[in-house]
Amino acid sequence: MPAFLFIKKEHNMRLDKYLSENANLTRKTAKHALHRSDVTVDGVVVKKGDVKIKEQVVRLNGVLITVKGPTYIMLNKPVDYVCSTVDDDGLSVLHLIDEDLHRGLHIAGRLDKDTTGLVLLTDDGQWSHRITSPKSKCNKVYMVEVMEVLEPSLVDVFKEGLELNNESDLTRPATLEILSDNKARLTICEGKYHQVKRMFSAVDNHVTALHRSQIGPLVLGDDLAPGQWRKLTDEEINGLA
């Protein structure tokens, strides 16, 4: 007896879209497969891409097409790679990931080209929104190196909030841990544009190196060298939700 596939019941999906999302096909190649009679739905050849799929069994050249679940990836971003799905001014972080996983992925919390460290990629929009939304108050931890000596008084300044250039509101309270004259660990719970660099600029200092080591409970460990990645476990996914 064939195994049935279940798609969310609140909507039907077009067959061509179903194929492109679950069989690593583009919409164009999916339509070609349909025209060649390569696709069956519940054992019947279907050539029209607008046929609605809900709980039917779909096969491509006799191979059962299973519904792909969402993808969740953590990556240790090297310097010079850009957090963009388009390689416009450098190498995209997507180039570091297996090509068959690229479709639909976006970056949940980008890093600058010269910033290294933890990057999350997913095709689950709701999950990434919960991480990046200011309302979620998801902590991000950065290791920072700066040009000028870090004065102890800055701990209270960062805790009280800083006025950034072209911003009407102060930054939310941040935790600054001074590790040496020019190195610190900074924890923030928001993600304004170039926020860490702008925070130190607001206190007349300049960031010379920046590395994100943690997002929420997820810590970038020594198991991932720069440029390496892995899929998140169910526990890690739920911990960030």
C-alpha positions as CSV (number, residue, x, y, z in Angstrom):
1,M,0.0,0.0,0.0
2,P,1.5,3.4,-1.0
3,A,2.4,5.8,1.8
4,F,0.4,9.0,1.7
5,L,2.0,12.4,1.9
6,F,0.3,15.2,3.9
7,I,0.6,18.9,3.2
8,K,-0.9,21.4,5.6
9,K,-4.6,21.2,5.2
10,E,-5.3,24.9,5.4
11,H,-4.3,25.3,1.7
12,N,-3.6,23.4,-1.5
13,M,-0.4,23.7,-3.5
14,R,0.0,23.8,-7.2
15,L,1.7,20.7,-8.6
16,D,4.5,22.6,-10.4
17,K,5.3,24.5,-7.1
18,Y,5.1,21.2,-5.2
19,L,7.7,19.7,-7.5
20,S,10.0,22.7,-7.4
21,E,10.0,22.8,-3.6
22,N,10.3,19.1,-3.0
23,A,12.1,17.6,-6.0
24,N,14.9,20.1,-6.5
25,L,13.4,21.3,-9.8
26,T,13.0,24.8,-11.0
27,R,9.5,25.8,-12.1
28,K,10.7,25.5,-15.7
29,T,12.1,22.0,-15.4
30,A,9.0,21.0,-13.4
31,K,6.8,22.0,-16.3
32,H,9.0,20.1,-18.7
33,A,8.7,17.0,-16.6
34,L,4.9,17.4,-16.6
35,H,4.8,17.8,-20.4
36,R,7.0,14.6,-20.8
37,S,4.4,12.7,-18.7
38,D,7.0,12.0,-16.0
39,V,4.7,12.9,-13.2
40,T,1.9,10.9,-11.7
41,V,-0.6,11.9,-9.0
42,D,-2.2,8.9,-7.3
43,G,-1.0,6.7,-10.2
44,V,-2.5,8.9,-12.9
45,V,-0.3,10.9,-15.3
46,V,-0.8,14.6,-14.9
47,K,0.5,17.2,-17.3
48,K,-1.0,20.4,-15.9
49,G,1.0,22.4,-13.3
50,D,-2.0,24.1,-11.8
51,V,-3.5,20.9,-10.5
52,K,-3.9,21.3,-6.7
53,I,-2.1,18.9,-4.4
54,K,-3.2,18.3,-0.9
55,E,-2.8,14.7,0.3
56,Q,-2.1,12.9,-2.9
57,V,0.8,10.6,-3.7
58,V,3.1,12.3,-6.2
59,R,5.8,10.5,-8.2
60,L,8.4,11.7,-10.6
61,N,9.7,9.0,-13.0
62,G,8.2,6.5,-10.5
63,V,10.1,7.9,-7.5
64,L,8.0,9.0,-4.6
65,I,8.4,12.8,-3.9
66,T,8.4,13.4,-0.2
67,V,7.5,16.7,1.4
68,K,10.7,18.4,2.6
69,G,10.6,19.9,6.1
70,P,12.1,23.3,6.9
71,T,15.9,23.6,6.9
72,Y,17.8,25.1,9.8
73,I,21.6,25.7,9.5
74,M,24.3,27.2,11.6
75,L,27.5,28.4,9.9
76,N,30.8,29.9,11.0
77,K,31.1,32.8,8.6
78,P,34.7,33.7,7.5
79,V,35.8,37.2,6.8
80,D,35.1,38.6,3.2
81,Y,31.9,36.5,2.7
82,V,28.7,38.4,2.4
83,C,25.4,37.6,4.1
84,S,23.4,37.8,0.9
85,T,21.7,35.4,-1.4
86,V,23.1,37.4,-4.3
87,D,26.9,37.5,-4.9
88,D,27.1,41.2,-5.7
89,D,30.3,42.4,-4.0
90,G,31.9,39.2,-2.8
91,L,31.4,35.6,-2.0
92,S,28.0,34.7,-0.6
93,V,27.8,32.5,2.5
94,L,25.5,30.3,0.4
95,H,28.6,29.2,-1.6
96,L,29.7,27.4,1.6
97,I,26.6,25.3,1.7
98,D,25.6,22.3,-0.4
99,E,23.9,23.5,-3.5
100,D,20.8,21.2,-3.1
101,L,19.9,23.1,0.1
102,H,20.1,26.6,-1.4
103,R,16.5,26.9,-2.6
104,G,14.4,29.2,-0.3
105,L,17.2,29.8,2.2
106,H,17.6,33.3,3.8
107,I,19.9,34.6,6.5
108,A,18.4,35.1,10.0
109,G,20.5,38.0,11.2
110,R,23.2,39.2,8.8
111,L,26.8,40.0,9.5
112,D,29.0,42.6,7.7
113,K,31.5,41.4,5.2
114,D,34.4,42.0,7.6
115,T,32.6,40.4,10.6
116,T,33.0,36.7,11.4
117,G,31.1,34.1,13.4
118,L,27.7,32.6,13.9
119,V,25.1,32.9,11.1
120,L,21.8,31.1,10.9
121,L,20.1,30.2,7.6
122,T,16.6,28.8,7.1
123,D,13.7,28.7,4.8
124,D,11.3,29.0,7.8
125,G,10.2,32.6,7.8
126,Q,8.3,32.6,11.0
127,W,11.2,31.0,12.9
128,S,13.7,33.6,11.6
129,H,11.3,36.4,12.4
130,R,11.1,35.3,16.0
131,I,14.9,35.5,16.2
132,T,15.4,38.8,14.4
133,S,12.3,40.7,15.7
134,P,13.2,43.3,18.3
135,K,10.2,42.1,20.3
136,S,11.7,38.7,20.8
137,K,14.7,40.2,22.8
138,C,16.9,37.4,21.5
139,N,20.4,38.0,22.9
140,K,23.4,38.1,20.5
141,V,26.9,37.9,21.9
142,Y,29.9,39.5,20.1
143,M,33.6,39.4,20.8
144,V,34.9,42.9,20.0
145,E,38.3,44.4,19.4
146,V,38.6,48.2,19.4
147,M,41.3,50.8,18.6
148,E,41.1,52.9,21.8
149,V,41.4,51.7,25.5
150,L,38.1,50.6,27.0
151,E,37.4,52.6,30.1
152,P,35.5,50.8,33.0
153,S,32.9,53.6,32.9
154,L,31.7,52.3,29.6
155,V,30.0,49.3,31.3
156,D,27.3,51.6,32.7
157,V,27.1,53.7,29.5
158,F,26.2,50.6,27.5
159,K,23.8,49.4,30.2
160,E,21.9,52.7,30.1
161,G,21.7,52.8,26.3
162,L,23.4,54.8,23.6
163,E,22.2,57.4,21.2
164,L,23.2,56.3,17.7
165,N,23.6,58.6,14.8
166,N,20.2,59.1,12.9
167,E,18.3,57.1,15.6
168,S,15.6,58.8,17.8
169,D,15.6,56.1,20.5
170,L,18.4,54.9,22.7
171,T,19.7,51.4,22.2
172,R,18.3,48.8,24.6
173,P,20.4,48.0,27.7
174,A,23.5,46.0,26.6
175,T,26.0,44.1,28.7
176,L,29.7,45.1,28.1
177,E,32.3,42.9,29.7
178,I,35.8,44.4,29.4
179,L,38.3,41.6,28.9
180,S,41.5,43.7,28.3
181,D,42.4,47.2,27.3
182,N,41.1,46.7,23.7
183,K,38.9,43.6,23.9
184,A,35.4,43.1,25.2
185,R,32.4,40.8,25.1
186,L,29.2,42.6,24.2
187,T,25.6,41.2,24.6
188,I,22.8,43.0,22.8
189,C,19.1,42.0,22.3
190,E,18.4,43.9,19.1
191,G,19.9,44.1,15.7
192,K,20.0,47.6,14.3
193,Y,22.0,48.2,11.1
194,H,25.8,48.0,11.9
195,Q,24.7,48.3,15.6
196,V,27.9,47.1,17.4
197,K,30.2,49.3,15.3
198,R,27.8,52.3,15.7
199,M,27.6,51.8,19.5
200,F,31.4,52.0,19.9
201,S,31.5,54.9,17.4
202,A,29.1,56.7,19.7
203,V,31.7,56.5,22.5
204,D,34.5,57.7,20.2
205,N,36.0,54.3,19.6
206,H,36.5,52.2,16.4
207,V,35.9,48.5,16.0
208,T,38.9,46.7,14.4
209,A,37.6,43.1,14.7
210,L,34.1,41.7,15.3
211,H,33.0,38.1,15.9
212,R,29.5,36.8,16.8
213,S,29.8,33.9,19.1
214,Q,26.2,33.3,20.2
215,I,22.6,33.8,19.3
216,G,20.1,33.1,22.1
217,P,21.2,29.8,23.7
218,L,23.1,28.7,20.6
219,V,26.8,29.0,21.0
220,L,29.3,28.7,18.1
221,G,31.7,26.1,19.4
222,D,35.1,24.8,18.3
223,D,33.5,22.0,16.3
224,L,32.9,24.4,13.4
225,A,35.9,25.9,11.7
226,P,35.5,29.1,9.7
227,G,33.5,28.2,6.5
228,Q,32.0,25.1,8.0
229,W,28.3,24.5,8.7
230,R,25.9,22.0,10.1
231,K,22.2,21.5,10.5
232,L,20.6,22.4,13.8
233,T,19.2,19.7,16.1
234,D,15.5,19.7,17.0
235,E,16.5,20.8,20.5
236,E,18.5,23.8,19.2
237,I,15.6,24.7,16.8
238,N,13.1,24.7,19.6
239,G,15.4,26.5,21.9
240,L,15.5,29.5,19.5
241,A,11.8,29.5,18.8
